[in-house]
């Protein structure tokens, strides 16, 4: 998949804003498209980073439940 062009991003922003009913003038739509492109570029860098299973974050600590009490004490 190729990287989207500036015009692709602008068309996406305009179409999405229209579907959501968000008022977006041309200047604001262009600014949103620039930020979206920048965010996508950052995501591509992270996506390309070589990570192995050891790089996964550890699972959150969850203490074991207390053993059931013997109700006939």
N, C-alpha and C positions, 0 to 999 in steps of 0.2 A: 504494500500500500504506500502510495506516495504522500508526501507532506502536503497539506492543503495550502493553496495559494491565499494571498491576502483577499482576493475577490471571493474565493470560496468561503472564507471565514466571515466576510461581510454579508454574503448571501445567507449564510446559516444564522447569523445574529439577527438579521432583518426578518427572516422567516420565523424564527423562534419567538421573537418579540411579537410578531403579528399573531401567532397562534395563542400566545399567552395574554394578548390584549394589552401589552406594555407600550406606552407611547415612547417612541425613540426617534428623534430627529436624525438627520444624516450625520452630523458631527458626532453626536453621542454614539450612534451605531458604529461609526468608524473607530472610536476610542475603545468601545467594548470589544470589537474584533481584534484590535491590536493587543489588548490584554489577554484575550483568549488565545491568540497565537503565541504570545510569550509563555503562557501557562502550558500550552501544548508542547512547546520546545523544552521546557523544564521537565515535563513528564517523560519525554522521549529520552532525556539524559538518564533519568532514574530507571527507566525501563530497560536501557541498554547495559546497566551496571551488572557485572557478573556476580550473582549471589548464589550461595549454596544453602543447603539445609541448615548448616550451622549459623547462618546469618539471620535466621528467623528469630523474632523476639520470643522470650520464654513465656510460657503460659502463666496467667495470673495465679497467684497462690490462693488455693481454696482449702481451708482446713477441713479435715475429715469430720464428719458429724460425730457427736458423742454417741457412745454405744447405748443401746436402749436399756433403760433401768429395769431392774427386776421389780415389778410392782407388788410382789408378794413378800417383801422383806419383813 
